[in-house]
Amino acid sequence: MITVKCFARYRALLGFSDLEVPAAPTLGDLLADPPFASLPKDALLAVNKSFADRATPLADGDEVALMPPVSGG
């Protein structure tokens, strides 16, 4: 299983803060599943607390974080 954590506005957008899902080969494969359909393409992604892209391989026990882009000044 993989743990997916949503942060900030993505909690309301996706309807969960933590979700356990079956392992997928890559982050992109995982995000193609229906629970993630409304995730914006510019989302910041992390696997095991390191920034990642959709090509990042996943393994059982990984933790995925979904975060909105940040801006500031």
C-alpha positions as CSV (number, residue, x, y, z in Angstrom):
1,M,0.0,0.0,0.0
2,I,1.0,3.6,-0.6
3,T,-0.1,6.5,1.7
4,V,-1.2,9.6,-0.1
5,K,-1.3,12.9,1.9
6,C,-3.0,16.0,0.6
7,F,-2.1,19.5,1.9
8,A,-3.8,22.9,2.0
9,R,-6.6,23.3,-0.5
10,Y,-6.1,19.9,-2.1
11,R,-7.7,18.3,1.0
12,A,-11.1,19.9,0.0
13,L,-10.5,19.5,-3.7
14,L,-9.8,15.8,-3.5
15,G,-12.0,15.1,-0.5
16,F,-9.4,13.5,1.8
17,S,-6.3,14.3,3.8
18,D,-4.8,10.8,4.0
19,L,-5.6,7.8,1.8
20,E,-4.2,4.3,1.5
21,V,-4.1,3.0,-2.1
22,P,-2.6,0.0,-3.8
23,A,1.0,0.4,-5.1
24,A,1.4,1.6,-8.6
25,P,4.5,1.4,-10.9
26,T,5.0,5.2,-11.1
27,L,3.6,8.4,-9.6
28,G,2.0,9.2,-12.9
29,D,0.2,5.8,-12.9
30,L,-1.1,6.4,-9.4
31,L,-2.3,9.9,-10.2
32,A,-4.2,8.5,-13.3
33,D,-6.6,6.8,-10.9
34,P,-10.1,8.3,-10.3
35,P,-9.5,9.6,-6.8
36,F,-7.0,12.0,-8.3
37,A,-8.9,13.1,-11.4
38,S,-9.3,16.7,-10.2
39,L,-5.7,17.2,-9.2
40,P,-4.3,20.2,-11.1
41,K,-1.3,19.5,-13.4
42,D,0.8,22.1,-11.6
43,A,0.6,20.3,-8.3
44,L,3.8,19.9,-6.3
45,L,4.5,16.2,-5.8
46,A,6.8,14.4,-3.3
47,V,7.6,10.8,-2.6
48,N,9.1,10.0,0.8
49,K,9.6,13.7,1.5
50,S,11.6,14.4,-1.6
51,F,10.2,16.4,-4.6
52,A,9.3,14.1,-7.5
53,D,7.8,14.1,-10.9
54,R,5.2,11.8,-12.5
55,A,7.9,9.4,-13.8
56,T,9.1,8.6,-10.3
57,P,8.9,4.9,-9.5
58,L,6.8,3.9,-6.5
59,A,7.2,0.9,-4.1
60,D,5.0,-0.6,-1.5
61,G,5.2,1.5,1.7
62,D,6.0,4.8,0.0
63,E,4.4,8.1,1.1
64,V,3.2,10.5,-1.6
65,A,2.5,14.1,-0.8
66,L,0.3,16.4,-3.0
67,M,0.8,20.1,-2.4
68,P,-0.5,23.2,-4.2
69,P,2.1,25.5,-5.8
70,V,3.4,28.2,-3.5
71,S,4.1,31.8,-4.3
72,G,5.2,34.7,-2.3
73,G,7.1,37.8,-2.3
